[in-house]
Amino acid sequence: MISCLPSYLALNLTELLTNYHNRLRHRVIMKPFLLLLIASTAICPALPEKGLLLDLDAAKGLTLEDGDKVSAWENQAPEAKAKLFVKQDDGRKEKGSGRPTLRPAIRELKGMPALVFRRQELVCMDEDTFDGLTTGKGHTWLAIIAVLPQQDGLKDVNSFFGNLCNGQKYEGIWGSLNDDNTLWYGARNSLTFGRFDKNNPQLLGPVLETGKFHLIGGRMVAGTGTVKLELFTHSAKPVATGEIPVVPTANPSKMTIGQERDAIEHPGHESFDGEIARFLIWERPLTDAELAAAIATLQESYIAK
């Protein structure tokens, strides 16, 4: 079976092969183990850069306070317009209590780190950059997360991201969990308030196992009219599909990680308990081939077999 290497390991492999080839350049036959290495290893394709709006990587761009508390997380997308996700003290009785915690060198993540959210959030203060995700451009999001037992809050709403408007019909995009850690994802188009209805669909996925990291994602087709939504776990085959009428005049708000919106009136009430190692958003639907390749790259980079 052919596997792929993340780019940082591919560089070391390339150097190894070059050095070995230089030593054997006067020979015709290469060592069997090297032939096996070449035959069984491929380099993972890079993640698509076109339309990449957000790339939050727990190994990069962190500002720490009080040891391991994360006060800011910098977007690594090359052409990022919205750069920082920051702590939000407004609405919290205890200042700084909304900061997630850095968990370094996790064995189940092949040594990569993650941020632990306990009803906490980091907020991008840009009001407009993420509006187009649900108003016509479409989107794709992918995440490496783990879930913990969810605490009491709004029943079956434990959100790990969202840019819902603070008021009106709460339009925007969100990803969440039921109280039993059933994964779900949806969009809201501003026509009705309901939870859930044709203007606010909910795509239900599997129950996510605690103590394990999962690759999850969603995709929304571009355009106006009624478009398709898809939910994914660990592969490019959707585990749930739905539809939503697109409203180009809808007005989502600030993108938030760890919560469904910048909910300063009740911080933590609709937030999730879990960990996030990587979170990406493209402001377009990736093609099937791009999606499959991106999932394969993230799986190989993060998910221990």
N, C-alpha and C positions, 0 to 999 in steps of 0.2 A: 504494500500500500504506500502511495506517495504522500508524504506530509510536507508541510511548508514551515519555514522559519520566519519569525519576525525579523525586520530589517537589521536591528542591532545585533542579532546573532548571525545573520547572513554575512555581515562584514567580517566577523571572525572566521567563518567558514571559508570565505573567499581567500582570506590571507593564508589559512591553513593549506588550502588546495594549491595556491600559488607557490608557497614555499616547498611543498612536497613535489610539485611538478618540476621546480628548478633543480631539485636534488636528483630527479630521475629523467632529466631531459635527454640523456644519452641512452636511455633504455627504451625498449618497445613495450614491455609488459609492466603494468602497474599492479601494486599490491591488491589482492582481492578485497580487503576491507575498505580501501578507498573507492574501488568501483561500486561496492555496495552502498557506501555513503552517498556518492553522486547519484546513483539510481534511485535512492529512497528519499532524497531530500530536495525540495524545491523552495524557492524564496517566495514568501507571501506577497501578493500584490499590494501596493500602497493603497490606502483608503482614498476614495474619490475626493478631489479638491473642488471640483465645479459645484458651486452652490453650497459649499460647506459653511454654515453660519455659526456653528458652535462645536467646539471640541474641548471638553473639560476632562483633563487627565490628572488623576490623583498623584501622579509622579512628577507633575510639573506645575509651576505657577502658583504655589501656595504661599500665603502670608500667615504665619503662625503667631499666636499670642499665648501667654501663660503656658508655655511648653508645647502642648500638642493641639491647642484649640485653633481652628481655622477661621480667620476673620475675612479672608478674601481668596478667591479662586479665579485665576486668569484664564480666559479663553485662548486656546492655542491655534484656532483656525487662522490660516495665513492672511486672509483678507477680512478679519473680524472687524465689524463696526461696533459691536457691543463687547467691550473687553473684560470688564470685571463683574463678578458676582460677590457681593459683600454681605457682611452680617447686618441684621436688621434689629435694632434695639427698640424701635417704636412699638408700643403696645405690650412690651414685656415688663413684668414687675421687677425682674432681676436683670440688670444690664449684662450682656455677654452670654446669657443663658441659651441664646439661639444659635451659638456657634457649634458646628459639628467637630468631631475629633479625628485626627489623623491616626490611622492604624497602619504601621509600616510593615513591609516585608512579610506578606501573607503567603503561607505555604500553598494554600489552595488556589492562589492566583499566580503561581510560578514566581513567587517572590515580589510581586508588584504590590503597591499600597492601595488603600481605599479610605474613603471618608465615612465615618460612622455618624448617622443621623438618628437622634433620639428626639423626635418631635421638634426638629430644628430645621433651619433653612438658610440659604444664601440667595440673595436677590440681585438681579441686574436692574439698575435704576433707569435703563433706557426704556422709554414707554412704547416705542414704535417699531424697533428693528424686527421683532418677531411677529408683527401683525399679519404679514402676508402668508404665513403658514396655513391659515384657515380661510383666507379671503380670496383665493384664486391661484396662488403659486403652487400649492400643494407642499408636501414635506415628506421626509423620512427621518425617523429617529432610531438610534440604537444605543443600548446601555448594557453595562456589566454591573449587575447589582446582586446583593444578597438581602434576604428578608429576616427580620427578627419577629418574635411575637408582638402583635400590635396592641397598643394601649387603648384605653377608653377615649372616645372622641365622638365625632359624628359617625353614626353607624355605617359601616362598609365604605367609608371614604378615608383612605390613608394614602395620601398622594405623594409621589416622589418627584413630580415636576408638573408645571403648568404655567400658563400665562393668562388665566381667566381675568376678565375685567372685574375691577372692584366695584360692583354695583350693576344696575340695569338688569340685563338677562345673563350676566356672567359668561359672556362669549369668550371663546378661545379653545386651546387644546389642553388636555391633561392626561396623565397616566397615574394609575392608582391601584390600590389593593382593597379587597374586602377584608373584614376582620379576621377571616380564616386564611388570609394571604392568597386568595384567588386574584390573579392578575386581571386588570381591565384597563381599557384605553378608550378615549372618546374625544369628540369635538362638540362645541356648542356654537350655534350660528346667530344668536341674538333674536330669533323670531319668537321663541317661547321660553319660559323659565323652567319647564319641567325637567325632572330627573327620574326616569329617562323617557324620551319620546323621539319622534322622527327628526326633530331639530337638535336633539341632544342624545345621539346614540351612544350606547355602551357596548363595547366589544369585550366579551368575557373570555378569558383564557384559562389555563390550568391553575391549580393550587401550586404555588412555588414552595419548594421544600426549604425549611429553615436550615441554617448551617451550611449552605451550599451556594456558590455563585452561579448566576444564570445570565445568559445572553438573551435579551428581549428587545423588541422593536415594534415600530408601527409605520404605516405608510398611508398617505392620502393623495389621491390623484389630483393633478392640476386642472384648473378650468372652472367655469361657472356651471349653473345647473346642478343636477344631483350627481355627486361623485362618490367613488368607492373608498372605503377605509379598510385597512388590513392590520392584523395583529400577528406578531411572530415570536416564537421562542426557539432559540438554538438552530433554526434553519430558515431557509427562504420560502418554505411552504407555510402559508398562513394557518393559524389555529382558529381564527375567527375573522369574519368579514362583515361589513355593514355599509350603509350609505348615509349621506347627509346632503341637503341642499346648501349650496354655497351662497353666502350673502357678502358681496364685495364691500359693503359699507359697514360691516361689523367692526367693532373696535376693541380687540383684546388689549391686555395691559402688559405689565412687567413680567418677564420670564423669571421663574423661581425654581430652584432645585431644592427638593426636600418637602415641598408644599405645593398646593394647587394654584396659589397666587400670593401676592404680597398682602396677606390677611392680617393687617395690623390690629383689627378689632378683636381677633381671637387667635393669636399666633400659636401654632402647635395643635390646634383643635382638629384640623383635617390633614395633618402631616403624617409621614410614615416613620416607622422604626426599621432601620436597615442600613446597608452600606452601598456606596457607589464608588466604583473604581474608574469608570469611563462613561462619559455621556456625550453623544454626538447628535447634531441636528443638521440636515441639509434642507435648504428652502426649495426643494424640488423632489418629486418622487424618483428615487433611483430606479434604473432599469432592473429587470429581473437578474441580468448577468452581473450588474454592479452590486446589487444587494447580496447575491450569493457570494461574490468574492469578498465583500466587506465583512460578512458574517464569518466566512472561513478565516480571514485574517485575524479578527478579534478572538475567535475561538482558539486559534493556535497560540495567540499571544497571551491569553489570560486563563483559559479554562483548563485546569489540570485533568488529565484523563485517568 
